[in-house]
Amino acid sequence: MKKVLVTGATGQIGSELTLLLRENLGSAGVIAAGHIKKPDSVLRESGPFHYIDCTQIDTIAELVKKYKVDTIYHLAAVLSASAEKNLQLGWQVNVNGLYNVLEVAREYGCAVFTPSSVAIFGPSTPLQNTPQDTVQRPTTIYGVAKVAGELLCDYYFKRFGVDTRGVRYPGLISYKTPPGGGTTDYAVEIYFEAVRNKRYTCYLKEGTYLDMMYMPDALKAAVELMEADPGRLKHRNAFNVTAMSAAPETIASEIKKLIPDFAIDYQIDPLRQAIADSWPDSMDDSASRQEWDWKPEYDLQAMTRDIIQNISQMLENPS
Ligand code: SER
């Protein structure tokens, strides 16, 4: 039976990935681990939950040993805008945390999935149709840490045979658990504000195109990449994946089709605008399509319909 550990299980991706893996593999096979944030009742009651600190290697090793874990989904991270404000914490968690996970994986023979990000690119990268293999000179500490992470994962695969795999996630849009401290968070906030108040003040300016993806596709990418035939994988760490390229006004006009009196205005946050300007407008994810048959299900229109329906239901029937 597979035994999976999910770090960052109370976060935006982890809270949903843990439940999906529990559906797929059975509850006892998926160990959720968080750091500070309390798990909600669904996460807590659907299987084992433990508090760990990824910067302390023993806390990871103990769980892996105890449960005989064979695969780690390492999602614990500090996102881009938060890391700019506390770069020591960003580095500790994003680099040393991953290093600790890789060391434990080497010792106990685990496979490792780690998200990388569009943040590994920077202003000297071609920002339209950004290729899989291109310049990676990011200008944020988050991006620098993620580049180091991609290289570390490749290194552990080549040197020790650790089965490391990862994707470069774009902005992830979801409604179950909010993201925190990211540059792309506006694309989540805009939907909640549209349903609640029919208006949204955006901190990125019009015309700021970024790659985005709806959470069901992000989960699908993680699961499918980990199930992919290793013989076909040339890249491993990490694959460009995208589902859409969107700017605040393109999301707003899609929302207006469903909420006609929705209005957007702008109040720019220079920190997050500068970060967004250094990231791709649209990525080329053909390597993922060729090497492990990646194909997203949701485009902007399908996602907008689904998320507005779900947020409306949630707000009508708060649990
Ligand atoms: N969505 C993340 C952020 O905005 C990027 O990986 O920080």
Residues whose N, C-alpha, C, O or C-beta is under 5 A from the ligand:
A	BS01	LIG	L79 S80 A81 S117 V118 A119 Y169 P170 G171 L172 G181 G182 T183 T184
